[in-house]
Amino acid sequence: MKRLKVEGINEFSDMFREKDVEMTTSIRDSIQEALEQNKRTANLFEVEFEGVETIMEISLPKSQWKVALDNCLKHYEEWEMGDDALDTYLVLKKLNEDAKVS
């Protein structure tokens, strides 16, 4: 799970509005880790707002993993990052195989 430190809500929303390699990789890696550990939820991010003591956690239920991984794959293809696209494809393949077994 990646920890994000942000100054305010505007910075937080901007992080998710734009495509970003680091965020995309973090999402893929978090889903892969949850899949390998047979979890039903992938813990993606811990968000710490400056001046606030509470930390917000962002997670993704298993029912949304395929959509998220499809988007990651699309981003890597747009950025012409073949190795990352392949890694993401392999996670998607494992997710689909596990779904057939269940």
C-alpha positions in Angstrom: 0.0 0.0 0.0 1.4 3.4 -1.0 1.3 6.3 1.4 0.4 9.6 -0.1 0.9 12.9 1.7 -1.2 15.8 0.4 -1.8 19.4 1.4 -5.5 19.5 0.7 -8.5 18.1 -1.1 -7.6 19.9 -4.4 -4.2 18.2 -4.5 -5.8 14.9 -3.7 -8.4 15.1 -6.5 -5.7 16.2 -9.0 -3.7 13.0 -8.2 -6.5 10.8 -9.5 -7.6 13.1 -12.3 -4.4 12.7 -14.4 -2.8 9.5 -15.6 0.4 8.8 -13.7 2.9 6.0 -14.1 3.6 5.7 -10.4 0.0 5.7 -9.3 -0.9 3.1 -12.1 2.0 0.8 -11.0 0.9 1.1 -7.4 -2.6 0.1 -8.2 -1.5 -2.9 -10.2 1.0 -4.0 -7.6 -1.6 -3.7 -4.8 -4.1 -5.8 -6.7 -1.4 -8.3 -7.5 -0.5 -8.6 -3.8 -4.1 -9.0 -2.8 -4.6 -11.7 -5.4 -1.6 -13.6 -4.3 -2.8 -13.5 -0.7 -6.3 -14.5 -1.6 -7.8 -11.3 -0.3 -11.2 -9.9 -1.2 -10.0 -6.3 -1.1 -6.9 -4.6 -2.4 -5.5 -1.9 -0.1 -4.3 0.7 -2.6 -3.4 3.9 -0.7 -3.1 5.5 2.7 -3.8 9.2 2.4 -2.5 11.7 4.9 -3.7 15.2 4.7 -1.4 17.9 6.0 -2.5 19.2 9.4 -5.0 16.4 9.9 -4.2 13.5 12.2 -6.6 11.0 10.5 -5.2 8.8 7.7 -7.7 7.7 5.0 -7.3 4.3 3.4 -8.4 3.7 -0.2 -9.2 0.1 -1.1 -10.7 -1.7 -4.0 -13.1 -4.7 -3.8 -12.2 -7.8 -5.9 -15.3 -7.1 -8.1 -13.5 -4.0 -9.4 -10.0 -5.4 -9.9 -10.6 -6.4 -13.6 -11.8 -2.9 -14.5 -8.8 -1.3 -12.7 -6.3 -3.7 -14.3 -7.8 -3.1 -17.8 -7.3 0.6 -17.2 -3.7 0.1 -16.0 -3.0 -2.0 -19.1 -4.5 0.7 -21.4 -2.3 3.3 -19.8 0.9 1.3 -20.1 0.1 0.6 -23.8 -0.5 4.4 -24.4 2.9 5.1 -22.7 4.5 2.3 -24.7 5.7 0.6 -21.6 5.7 -3.0 -22.9 7.2 -4.7 -19.8 4.6 -3.1 -17.5 1.8 -3.9 -19.9 3.0 -7.5 -19.9 3.1 -7.6 -16.1 -0.4 -6.2 -15.9 -1.7 -8.7 -18.5 -0.3 -11.6 -16.4 -2.0 -10.3 -13.3 -5.3 -10.0 -15.3 -4.7 -13.6 -16.6 -4.3 -14.9 -13.1 -7.4 -13.0 -11.9 -9.4 -14.6 -14.8 -8.1 -18.1 -14.0 -8.9 -17.7 -10.3 -12.4 -16.6 -11.3 -13.0 -19.7 -13.3 -11.9 -21.9 -10.5 -14.2 -20.2 -7.9 
